Amino acid sequence: MKIFVLCMFILTYVLIIAFTSKKALITGIIALVLSVACLISKDLSFAGLFSSIKYDVLLMLLGIMITVGLFTESGMPNMLAEKMVGKIHNSLFALVLLSLVSGIVSAFVDNVATVLMLAPIGLAVAKKIDVSPIPVIISIAVSSNLQGAATLVGDTTSIMLADALGMSFFDFFFWNGKFSIFWAVELGMVATIPILIFIFRKNNKKLLYVPEKIEVKSVVPTVLLLLNLICLALTSLLPKGIEIPAIDLVTGANTTINITNGVICMSFGIIGLIHFAIKNKGQKGQVAKTVKSAVDYQTILFLLFLFVIIACVTSVGIISDIGNFFKNIGSSNVFLLYTLIVFVSVILSAFIDNIPYVATMLPVIAAVTASPEMASYAPVLCFGLLIGATLGGNLTPFGASANVVGIGILEKEGYKAKMSDFFKIGIPFTLVAVLSGYLYCWFVWA
């Protein structure tokens, strides 16, 4: 069964690469085949199957898509692009700045939310300075993934690591008398600036700014988007939010899924639609038309089916086998173990969800560092795991939800981003950021 699931998993990515435009259909068929097979073999229960779906991500995606659609409809992205180009008279600097802003926001807000919020501005800026939006949106996506490991609230894997090591929000900045993982990520961000400059080098030109009069129909969607952003940042600091029952795929124990972010985003999306409906009450079908144009159903379905496929991979024990591989290395060579954790995590996270992977690896690291002579190596091994598992998603367009959403936005706007377009940015960006964090964590924490 394990071999069958692994073969189907590999086939999924081969077909996605070959037929990118059919990715939702491909993952849907394979998700159905694998889920039926795992249910029959009893490797996966119905409860485990439904628990595998990240409802929080899907609700958040749907809610922000609606709010961002209204935000775009209002004309505000064009206004912000106009202001930005008016203040920054160099196209190269404007494009690099967009990516850096994406990273900064993503350190405190979910990566998917960050991409959805900044993509309309990126599209408007690209149109304003007459460049292809493909590298612009991809850069925004990979920058958001980079900063997910910077703070406790940046990514789910950061929360898991904090729980394992007993770290607080401020421990990500300074911990046990040393500069913590935040600075490893920021070092990676600084190291990627030359990569961004190289990517946009052909756009290094002075802009001939011609002011345009742009009408903003309503500021309400902008206010809702900002409130959404603030609420996501604040609620991520709360110890507990809105949860639903679930089954842990790694241990099989009863657990819960936090859907706070999804509820927040859906609430703001619904409020935005109500305001839009009142404002356009004389125009029949306008709300339905706006929702249809704002929501990218293909991306939502693709992520939904991908969650199911990853659940099947997890349920048959493939991820646990990876954990046992590291455990067998044990304490024979700490530097080798650290190196393998970082770079194997990078490769695996380019194809599998980093949450079940990190959930499997944290107990492995705890077991390896249980002895008194190995206890001091727990932070560096955990930090290496977080860096590899978080940044590895940037190697492929389907390695992280933010990348999937970014590509989906481009396709929805009529731009076809090829695999090579993503690799040109994702591979050097990932390698530079990972190497910086890898060296920093070893020399500071080992």
Sequence and secondary structure as in RCSB ss.txt:
>XXXX:A:sequence
MKIFVLCMFILTYVLIIAFTSKKALITGIIALVLSVACLISKDLSFAGLFSSIKYDVLLMLLGIMITVGLFTESG
MPNMLAEKMVGKIHNSLFALVLLSLVSGIVSAFVDNVATVLMLAPIGLAVAKKIDVSPIPVIISIAVSSNLQGAA
TLVGDTTSIMLADALGMSFFDFFFWNGKFSIFWAVELGMVATIPILIFIFRKNNKKLLYVPEKIEVKSVVPTVLL
LLNLICLALTSLLPKGIEIPAIDLVTGANTTINITNGVICMSFGIIGLIHFAIKNKGQKGQVAKTVKSAVDYQTI
LFLLFLFVIIACVTSVGIISDIGNFFKNIGSSNVFLLYTLIVFVSVILSAFIDNIPYVATMLPVIAAVTASPEMA
SYAPVLCFGLLIGATLGGNLTPFGASANVVGIGILEKEGYKAKMSDFFKIGIPFTLVAVLSGYLYCWFVWA
>XXXX:A:secstr
 HHHHHHHHHHHHHHHHH GGGHHHHHHHHHHHHHHHHHHTTSS HHHHHHTS HHHHHHHHHHHHHHHHHHHTT
HHHHHHHHHHHH  BHHHHHHHHHHHHHHHHTTS HHHHHHHHHHHHHHHHHHTT  HHHHHHHHHHHHHHGGGT
STTS HHHHHHHHHHT  TGGGTEETTEE HHHHHHHHHHHHHHHHHHHTGGG  B          S SHHHHHH
HHHHHHHHHHTTSS   EEEEE TTT  EEEEE HHHHHHHHHHHHHHHHHHHHTTTSTTHHHHHHHHH  HHHH
HHHHHHHHHHHHHHHTTHHHHHHHHHHHHTTS HHHHHHHHHHHHHHHHTTS HHHHHHHHHHHHHHHT STTTG
GGHHHHHHHHHHHHHHGGGGSTTSSHHHHHHHHHHHHTT    HHHHHHHHHHHHHHHHHHHHHHHHHHH 
